Amino acid sequence: MSAYVFNPQAKVFYRPIDAALRWCNLIRYETQILQAVWSRPEELAALFPQWPGLYTTTEKIYDAVRNGDLPYGCLGISVPMRTYVDPYQLTIRHSDLRHWMQVHYPDHKPAFLFESGSNAHEKVRLGTFLALQAERDALLRELDTLRHYHQDVLVDLKTIGLERDDLKEMVRTHGQLGERSEITYQNIIGVLVDLILDHSPAGKPLSVFKNQAAIVDAVIARHKDVPGLSKRTLDEKFAAANRSLKKSK
């Protein structure tokens, strides 16, 4: 039975930065490099000027992906060429990266891809493979959860959009009173004001209010916090009501 030898640099799939730092033999600085905040390969040159090859090799990998020379995937799952994948989720399989380097960079034999001996594939420890597979499965589950959450958010946004459109339509349809309804409301207000200021057949006032101004003052005093009941508004509405009532008579 063949003996499996553990290679700490080998993985089933790599992100471009993972492959680049291994290609540059910077595995001992992996934690430092991966903790750096960067969004474009060119930023690596400024972050790590002591390792100029890190930017160069990272850009070579991205360039190969962009030009269709290097198959890629999302979190270890292969996708068709030209499919958009978020840069932070873009991955390249070990076998695809090895083949690409054999074709385009035959003089380069980084240890994480090319081991001595003809049975390099047999030297990957089964436990390591299973651990990497479990890591990939966990990432896929997280991605699936995020996709479901994204769908829920889209549904909520669509619902909000429909409710907004319904409210707009309601305002458009019912926001303006028809002419007949407006006259009816004005006549009701006019009749009530006239009744309050009227006298009984015996000549006694039907209320304590002597005129319209007294009614306005009383309304404001009792309901000053109600929107729309300012003195100006009440005077305008009462005046319109009086004119409407006179026309109706």
N, C-alpha and C positions, 0 to 999 in steps of 0.2 A: 504493500500500500504506500502511495506517495506521501511524503512528509510535507505539511503545509508550513510555510514560513511567513510570519507576520510582517507586512510592509506598512509602517505607520503613515506613509504619505499617500498610499493608494486609496481611492474611493470609487464607488460605482459610478457616480457622476460628480461634476464639479461646476461651480459657478466660475465665470471668467477670472475673477480675482483669485479664487482658490487655485486654479490651474496656473495662473501667471506667477504667483509667489512660489509655487513648487518648481515651475520651469526655471525661475531665477535662483533656486536653491535657498529660499528665504523661509523655509518651513519653521525655523526656530523663532522667527519673528511673526508668526501667523497671527497670534492673539493681538499684538500691537497693530498690525496692518488692518485686521478685520474690525477693530474697534474704532478706526478712524472714520470720520463722517465725510463722505464724498459721494457725488452723484454722477460725475463724468470722469472717464479715464485720465484726461489731461490734468485733473486736479491732483492726481497721485504724484505728478512730477514736483508740485509745490509742497505737498505733504511729506514726501520722502525723497528729497534731492540726493540723499546718499545712495539711493538705489535707482538710478535712471532707467535700468532695464525693466523695472516693474511696470512703469507706464507703457514702455515700448511693447512688451509682451502682451499686456492687457489689451492694448489697442489692436494688436495683430489678431487676437482672438475675436474681438468685436467686429473687426473688418471682415474676417472670414465668414462670420455669421451673416453680416449685412449683404455680402456678395454671394451667398449661397454655396460657399465652399465647405462649410462646416455644419453638419446637422446639429440641431439643438432641440431643447424641450423646455417644459415648465415644471419645475420641481421634480425633475427626473423622468417625466413622461414626455416622450417625443411628440412633436407637433409638426405639421406640414411647413415646408419652407415658406417664407414671407408672412407667416402668422405672427401677429404682434404678441410679444410677451414682455411683461414688466421687467426692466433690467435687473431688479433685485430677485426675480424669480427665474431668470433665464439660467439654464443648466446645459452642460454638454456631457454626454456619456463617455466613460473611460475609453471604450473601444473606438468610438468615433473620433475622439481627440487623438488617440494613438495613430489611427489611420491617416488623419489629416496631417499630422506632423511627419509621418513617414513620406508622404507625397510632397509636401511643400517645404519641409525643413529636415531633409534626410540626414544632415550632419548633426542634428540635435538629438540627443538621447537622454532626456531627463530621467532620473531614477524612478520617479513615481509612475512613469509610463513604460519604461524599458528596463527590465531586469536582466541580469546575466543568466545565460542558460536558455534552452529552448522551451522549457515548461513554465514560463512566467505565470500563466493563468492558474496553474496548479498551486502556486505559492501564496495565493490569497487564502487566508485562513477562513474556514467556513463560519466561525463565530463572528468574524469581522463583517463578512458579507451579510449575515443575518442582522447584525446590529445596524448596519447602514440601511438595510431594507426596512427595518422597523422605524428608523429615523425618517425615511422617505414616506412611509405610510402615515406617520404622525403628521407630517407636513401636508400630505394630501387631504387628511381629515380636516385639518385647520383651514385649508383652502376651500373645501366643500362647505364648511360652516360659514366662511366669509361670503361665499357665493349665495347661500340661502339668505344670509342677513342682507346682502345687496338686493336680492329679489324682494324681500319684505319691505325694504326702504323704497324701492321703486313702486310697489303697490300702494304704500302709504302716500307717496307723492302724487300718484295718479288720483287717489281718492280725494286728497286735498284739492287737487286741480279741478275735479268734477264739482266738489262742493263750492269752490270759488265761482265756477261758471254758473252754477245754479243760482247763487246769490246775485250775481250780476244780472242774470235774466230776470230774477224776481224784481230787482230794483228798476230794471228797464221797463218791465211790464206794469208794475204797481207803484213805482216811485212817484209818478205824476197823477194827481187826481183829475178825473174827467171834468169837463165844464159843468155837467149836470150835478155831479157830486159836490163840486166846489160851491155851487149856488145853494145846494141843500144845507151844507154845513154853515154857510154864512147866514142863511135864513134862520137856522136854529139858534145861532148866537144872537142874532138881532132880536128874535122873539123873546129870548130869555132876558136880555138887557132891558127891553121895553117893559116886560112884565115886572122886573125888579123895581123899575123907576115909576111904575104906574100907580094909580090911586083906586081905591074901592068906590063903588057907586055913592057911598056916603061922603066921599072926599078924603078918606084917610089913606096915607101912604101905605103901600103894600110891603115896604121894607124900610130899613133905617137909612138906606142910601139915597142921597138927595140928587146925585147926578152920576154921570158915567165916570168922571174922574175919581169919585169916591169908591166906586167899584174896583177900579184899577189899583188904587192905593191899598185897598183891603186884600185883594188877591196877592199883590206883591208882598205885603206884610205877613200873610199866612203861608205863602208858598214860594218864598224867595229862592229856595234851593232847587226848584223844579226848572229844568232847561226850557228855554223858549218863552218864559213868562216875564220878560222884561217890560218896563213901562212903554217903551217904544213899540214893541211887538203887539202888546195888548191894545194900545191906541189905534194902531194900523188895522188890526183884525176887527175891532169894534166898529171903526169907521166904515170898513168894507161891508160889514154885516148890516149896518144901518142903511147904506146905499142899496144893498141887495134887497132888503126888506121893503124899502120904499118902491123899488121897481116892481116887485112882485105884487104889491097892493095896487 
